[in-house]
Amino acid sequence: RACGYIRLPRIKKRGIPCMLDVKDQWPLILVRSMPKLIQPTARVILSPYYLIAKKTMRDSTSICAMSDGFVNWSLGFSNRVKSNFDFVAPLTSPNELLTEKQIEEDMLWWSEKGVEKNDSYRIMFVGSFSKVFDFDAIFRAANKLSEKNINYEFVLCGDGELANDLKDKASKYRNIKVIEWIDRSKIITLSQMSSAFIAPYKNSPDFMISIPNKIIDALKLSMPLLSSLKGEVGALIKDNKVGLGYGDNTSLSSCTQSLINDNKLQREMSNNAKELYKKEFEFDKVYGSLVD
C-alpha cells in the first residue's frame, strides 16, 4: 500500500492508467483490532495512513474489489467520484477435474480419518481456524441436534490459532471431527460426501461488505450454505435461495433440521447454488470480464 502511494504521483504524471485492488478496510482494520479504550488515540496516531489510503484511492484510475460493498466503501471512504472503470471481480477460482486415481486416493484418506459416505447429514467447513469465525455456534447446534437424536456430522478442516482449542472441544463430541488443512482435491471429495457448507463468520464490518471466497466455494460445490453473516452474504443467500441464515431469532440447529427434514428444499438450494455460481461467479466469466 505504501509502495502504491509512492509510485502513484509518478504514474499519474506520466498519464499511465492504474488499477487499485481493495481487499480490506485498511487502515481501519488496524484500529478495530485494538482495545476500544485506545482506539481514538490509535486513530490519531495512524492518521497519516488514513491520508495515504484515501489519496491512493482517489488517484487510481480504477477501483477493483471483491464485492459491490467494498467498491462502495472505497468510494465513500476516499470521497472519490465513481468511475466507469470501477468494478467488482469476485474471489473465484478455476475449475478442477479430478482423475479417478485422485478420487480413489482421497476417499481412502478420508476413510482413514473416519469420514465415510453414509446416511449422516454432513456439514463441512473449510478455512482458517481463526477468530473471524464463531465456532461456538457449531458446538451449540451439536448439543441441540444430539438431544433430538438427529443423525448429523460436522467436519471442520483447516489450521490456525484456534486449532488446538477446537480439537480439544471436538474430542467431547462424537459428531464433530476436526481435520487438518486439506488441498483442493480433498475439498471436492469431501463435498461429494457432504450435504451443506457452513461459513460461521462473525459480523465484523469488513466481512459484512464482502463476499469471501469460502462463500463462492460453497456455490461452486453446489451446496446449500449455512451462515450467520449479514450484509452482502446475507442478502445473497436470501435473494437467491442458496442456503439459510442463522443468528438473532433463528438457530443453526433449526436451520440444519429444516434441510434434513425437507429433501425438496435441499435439492432446490443445491440447484440454486449451482446456477448462481454459473451466472455470477464462474471463473472464465469473471476473469474474462476483468481482462476485457
Secondary structure, DSSP 8 states (H G I E B T S, - for coil): -HHHHHHHHHHHHTT---EEEE-S-TTHHHHHTS-GGGHHHHHHHTHHHHHHHHHHHHH-SEEEESSHHHHHHHHHHHT----TT-EE-----------HHHHHHHHHHHHHTT--SSSSEEEEEEEE-STTB-THHHHHHHHHHHHTT--EEEEEEEESTTHHHHHHHHTT-TTEEEE----HHHHHHHHTT-SEEEE-B---HHHHT---HHHHHHHHTT--EEE---THHHHHHHHHT-EEE-BTTB-HHHHHHHHHH-HHHHHHHHHHHHHHIIIII-HHHHHHHHH-
